[in-house]
Amino acid sequence: MRGALHVLLLVLLATCATGCTRGPDEAGLAQDVQARLDELFGRRVLALRSVNRQGSAPYAAAADGAGQAIVYYNATLALVEAYDPSDWDNLNPQLIATALGATDEGLVGLGSGRMASGSELRAYGSIVYRRAGGAWQPTDLQLLQPQVAPGVAGVAQPSRANELIQRLARIVDTSPGTRGARDEIIAEELDRALQNIQLRLDQGAASVAVATGPAGGEYARFVSSLAARLGESARLTVATSEGSVANAFLVDRGKARFGLVQSDVAAAAVTGQGVFESTGPLRHLRAVTSLFPEPLHVIVRADAGISSVADLAGKRVALGDPGSGTRYTALRVLDAHGLPPDAYEEVGARGPGDLLDQLLARTVDAVVVVVSAPWRQLAQAAGGDALRMLSLDLQAVERIAAEVHGVVPSVIPARTYRGQDAPVQTVAATALLVANSDTPRAVVSSVLKSIFTASDAPGRGVSAARLSRERALVGVTIPLHDGAVDYLESQAHAR
């Protein structure tokens, strides 16, 4: 009896092993991975050398009830032709990671600068498959990635520092209008404590918080990518904020030593133009380096009958948060197309992802956003095939580039987004790393050395591979920080 049960158990296990297999076998998986890469570039740029199927797991059923599964794999790839991830005119290397179903840290081997044919990459990716007619078909679904990386500054967590700050606040709040000796004691002790904190934070081993933008935005992702490349020596952490305009004020007022700001916003900040007219020029804002381009996207529904930017007259348009660089640039781009603010209805949004939700829900007619391409939310948008991008008028592009400092003509390459068969003519700002002029020059020089050294070495952090010393000053129209001058001059002398 025991022998019969043993045989039956083996049969059941064998049946399960055969019937429960999810997704294609290794050969089919390899074919699908290669097809995705070829479709991305429009030719064979990356060749699959080996693939190791790691296993599979059930995935949420499709809307029509069809079964789905996710297949995990490791792969080795080689460049068939030279490729430079830091060439801003090329497809963003993040698109390679997306095609492979890999995270920013799941594609290893990209280094800043020209990579020769034969250079190898390693990928840790996944593909979601759909069961159709007895066969497994790859889908465009992507695993959702966490929007905020570990170690983000400003996340509410119990700490002794927070407790002490609350105690300090209670002391100050219980003495409103205090004058005389008590007030002087509080002021002296606070001043001494702040000086000591600043000195200790400026030590070489201290981490550097960078004001980025909303949680899950491209600025926050880029700094997280840099931190991934730096590994255990990482000195950068993400501090979320409203965006470029807010970051300019934070850095200028000394509330943040470093921040990311659009190049055109930075130019307006130091000259006291646009949204900075009421405050006057920000005198402590200094450029550290240019990081990556941020082309302007004008997105509409494909069935909206809108074929040009001029057609947005009278339409509902979402331009981003008041404190964002997007809104600042978008207003100028629309004006260059003959659309002053009273020519359309501006609609607010709760965040980057909310913009596209409103567009698909038909509560807005167009979305204008300045963001690194590919914009993750657009690439992953449900119903993304129902959306299209508009090219800017060429005469308007020339006018914007001539009148708005820090903005340059740009093109979003074909195949950056699904269904985008042609390049899109637009303008771009560049994302600048900025610092307060009082930030010690040694700290700024050290941060630059760290991030460029990390970008040179092939490693994790795909987004950071876009960094380039050759483009360090692209879009920079504000004074350089002395520490940045020190570093760039030392690099020029080393060549």
N, C-alpha and C positions, 0 to 999 in steps of 0.2 A: 504493500500500500504506500509506504513511504517513497519507494522508487517511482511509482506512478505519479505521485504528487510532485516529485522533483522534476520529472519529465514535463508535466503540465506547466509548472512554473517557468521552465526554460522556454517552452513554446510561447507562453504569454509574454515573456520578456522580449523574445525575438519579434513577436508581432507588434509590440509597442515600439520597439526600436525602429521598425520599418514604417509603421503607420503614423508614428508621432514625429517623424522627421519634419522639420519646418524649414521651408526655403529650399533653394537649389543646392546641388552638390558643389564641390570646390571648383570644378571646371566651369559650371554655369555662373558661379559667383565671379570668377576671374573675368569671364567674358563681359559681364555686366559692369564691373569696375572699369575695365578698359574702354568700354563704349561711353561711359560717362565722361571720362577724361578727354576722349576724342571729340565728343560733342561740345565740351567746354571750349576748347581751343580751335575747333573747326579743322583740326589736323592732328597728326601724331606728334605731340610734344613730350609727353611722358609715357613711357612704356612700362607695363607691369612685368616685373621679373619673377616674382613669386607671390603667392597668396596662401595664407594659412587660415582656414575656416575655424574660428574659435568656438562656434556653437550658435544656438538660436534661442529665441524666447517668444512667447505669444505677444502679439501687439493688439491694440484696440481694434475691434471690427470696423470695417468700412461703413459708410453711411447706408449702403444698400445691404448690409449684413454679411458681406464677403469676409472670409477669414483673412487675417493679416499676421505676419510674423516679422521679427527683426533678426537679422543675421549679423553677427560680429566677426571681424576678421583682422588679421595683421598682414601687411603687405610690404614688399620692397619694390621701389620704382626707380627708374633711371631716366634722366633727361636725354631725349633724342637730339635736341638742338639746344643751343645756349639760351639761358633764361635769366633775367635780372628782376628779382622780386622788388627791388627798390626803384625800378624804373616806373615813374608815375604814369607813363603813357601805356604801359602794359596792363593786362588784366590783373586785378588785385589777387595776390597769392591766397587771400582768404577764400576765394572761389574754388581753389584746388581742394582746400580742406572741406568745403561744403560738398563738392562733388564726391568726395570720398566718405562723407558722413562722419568726418572727424571733428573734434573740438579744436580750439585754437592751439592747445598743447598736444593734440593727437597727431600732428604732422611734424616730423622731426627731420632736420637736415637743411632747411632753408637758411641761407645766410645773406646778409645785405651785400649787394653788389652782383656782378656778373658771374653766373654759375656756368661752368663749361659743360658741353655735351658729355654724357657719361656719369655726371654727378648723381649720387644716390640719395634717395629719400626713404624714410620709413613712415608708415601710416598705421594708425590704430583706428579703424573705421567701422561703419555699420551701414546696412541698407535695409529699408523696410520693404517687404514683399507682400503682394496681394495674391490670394488664391483665386485663379480664374480658369474655368474649364479644365480643371485637373492639372493645371500648370501654375508655377509661381512667376509672377511678373513684378519687376522692380517698380516702385512708386517714387514720387517726388517728396514724400514725407520725410521730415527731419526730426530727430530727437530734440526736444526742447532743452536748451542749455540754461543753467542758472544765470539769472540776470545780474547778480552781484557776486563778485569774487570774494573768496575768504579774505579776511583781513581788511575789509573796507572800513575806512575811518568814519566815525560818526554813527556806527550801528549801536543801538542802545543795548549795552551790556552792563551788568552790575560790576562796579569796580571801586576800589578805594578812592581813586581820583575823583570819580563822580560824587561819592559821599562827601569828600572834603569840600568840593565846590559848592554842594548844597548847603553845607554848614557855613561856608563863607558867605553865601548869599543871604542866609538867615541873619547873620551878624550885621551885614550892611543894610538889609531891609528893615531891621528893627530900629535903625537910627536915622530915619529920614530927616533931612534938614539939619543934621548934627553940625555943630560948629565948634571951634576951639580945639582943645588938646585931644579929645576923643577922635575927631575927624582927622586931625593931623597924624595921629598914631596909625589909624587905618590906612591912610594914603601912603605913608612911609613904608609900612610893612608890605602892602600890596605891590608897591613899586619894586622893592627889594626882591620879593618872591618872583615877580614877572621877569626881572633881569636874570635871576638864577635859572629859572625854567628855560628861558631863551638860550642861555649859554650852554646848558646841558643838552638841549635839543640839537644844537649846532655841532655837537661833537660828531666825529666821523662815523661812529657806530650807530648813530641815531637814524631812525627811518624818516623819510621825507614824505609828508602828506601832500598830495597834489589835488587841488580843487578841479574837478572834472565837469560833471554835468549830472543829469538825472541818472538814477540807478538803472542799469541795463542799457544806457546809451553808449554810443561809439567811443566817446572820450574815456569813459570808465573802463570799457573793454580794452582799449589800447594800453592804458596804464597797467591794467592787469596782465596784458600780454608781455609788457616790458618786465614786470615783476617775475613772470614765469621764466623768462630768459635769464634773469639775474640769479634765479634759484635761491640758495641759502644766503647769498650775499645781497639779496634784494633790500633796497633802501627806500623803495617807493610803495606807498599805499594810496588807496583811492579815498578821496573825500568828496561826497556827492554835493551838488549844488544845482541852481536853476540853469546854469549855462554860461556862455561867454561873457555877456554883459555883467552878470553877477560876479563872475570870477575876476573880471578886471577891477571891480570895486574892492573885492576881498583882498586881492594882492596889493593894490595901491594903498589900502588902509592898514596893511600889515596884519590882517586877520588870517592870511594864508601866505606862506613864503613862495609857493609855486602854484601855478594854475595853467589850464589850457584855455586859450582864447583864439577865436577866429582872427585872421590877419587883418581883415577890414575893420573889425570891431576894435582891435588894438590901435589901428591907425586913427580911428575916430576918437578913441579914449585920450590919446596923448595930445590931440589937437582941440579937444573940447567940442566936437561936432556931433550932430545927430542927437541920440539919447543922452549925450554927455554935455549938451549945451547948458543945462540948468546947474550942473556941478562945476563946470569949467574943466580944463585939462587935468588929467591924472598925471601928476609929476613924478610918481615913484614907480611907474610901470616900465619894466625893461624886458627885452627879448632875450631868450636863452638859445632857442633853436627852432627851426621849422620841422614839423614831424611828418605830416602827410597831407595830401590834397583833400579838399572837401567840396566836391561839385554840387551845384544847386540842382535839385530835382523839382520839376513841376509835374505832378501826377494827377491824372483825371480818369474817370471811368471811360472805358472804350466805347460805350454806347451813349455817351453824353453829348455827342455832336460838337465837341470842342476840339478844334484842330490847331489852334495857335494860342499863344499867350494873350493876344489882343481879344480873343473870344471870351476872356474871363470877365469882361465888363458886365456888371450887373449880377455876377455870380457870387455864390457863397464860397469864400476862400479861407482855409485854415493856414495860419502863418507861424504857429508855434507860440511858446510862452513869451510873455513880455520881457523877461530877463535873458532871453536866448539870443545868440548871434544869428540864428535862422531868421527871426523876425526882422532884425536890423537889415540884413542883406536882401530879404524878400521884398521889403518895402521899396528899396532902391531899384531892384530889378523890374518890378511891376511899373514903377514910375517911368523907367526908361522905355517901356512899351506903351506909354501914353495912358497909364492907369494910376492916377493919384488915389489916395486912400478912400475918397468919397465915390470912386468909380465902381466899387465892389463892396460886398458885405463881409467884413472880417468876422470869423467864427473862432472862438476859443477852443482849446483842447486840454485834456488832463495830462497828457504825456505823449511821447513819441509813438507808441503803439496805438493810442487812441485816435490819432490823426487818420490812419487808414481804416479803422473801424467806422469812423464817421463817414468816410468816403464811400465805403461799401454799403453802408446803411442809408446812403443818399441824404444824409443831413448836411453834407457839404458837397460842393461841386468840384473842388480842386484842393490839393495839398501842396504847399511849397515848403521845402526843407533843404537845409544845407547840411550835408552829411557825407562821410566817406562812402564810396561805392565799392561793393554792394552794401546798401542799407539793409541791415538784417531783417528789420520788420517788413520791408517790401519784398525781399526775397522769400520770406516765409509766410506771407499773407495768404490767408484762405481766400480762394477766389482771385488769386493774383492775375490770372489770365484775363480777368475783366478790367484790368487797369492798364494804362499806357502812359508813357512819358512824352512831354512836349519839348521840342527843340526851341531854343530862344532865337529870336530874330537876329540875323547877323549884324545889322546896323545897331541894334540895341546892345549886342555884345561888345562892339567896339566902343560905344558910348560909355558903357558901364566900366570897362577896363581903363578908359581914359579918365573918368571922373571919380571912381571909387578906389582909393589907395588900398593895396593889399589884395585886390581881386584881379584875376587873370583869365583870359579865354581858356576854355577847357572842353574836352570831349569825354563822354562816358562811352567806353569801348563797346562794340557790339558783343552780345552774349553775356553781358554783365548780369542781366536779369532774364528769366525765362520768357521766351517769346520776343525778346528784343533783338531783332535781326540786323538792325542798322545802328551806327553810332549816333549819339544824341549830342547836339551842339549846345553848350551851356557856358557858364562861368564858374570859377572855383575860388574859394578862399583857401588858405592853408592853416592847419592847426598849429598854433605857436605855443611852445612852452615858455611861459613868462615868469618873472620873479620880481620881488620887491627890490628896489635899488639898495636897500639896507641889508639885504641878505649877504652874508660874507662871501667874497669872491671865491675863496677856497672851496666853499660848499657848492657853489654853482659849477665851478670847474670840475669838482669831483663827481657831481651828478652826471655831467656831460660825458666824462670819461667812462663812467660805469655803463650808461645806456648805449653809447656807441661801441664800446668793447663787446657788450653783450649782443648787439645786433650783428656784429661782424662774424661771430662764431656760429656755425650751423647748430641749431638747437631748437628747443621748444618755443612756442609763442609766435604763431604765424604772422599776426598783425605787425609785430615789431620788426619783421624782416623788411618792411617798407622804409625804415629809417635809412638815411643816406647823408654822409658828410658833405657830398657834392651839392646837396640841395638844402643844406642847413640854413641858408639865408634866403631861400625862395619865399617871397611874400613878406619878408621882414621890412617894414617901413617905419619902425620905431627904434629908439636907441638900444644898442646891445648892452647887456650887463657886463661889467668889467671882467667877471669870472668867465663869461662866454668868450670875450675877446682873448683872454689868456689862453683858454683851451684851443680855440681855432687857430691862433697864431702858433701855438706849439705844434699843432698838427701840420701847418703849412711848412714850418722849418724842418719837420721830420721827414718830409718827402724829398 
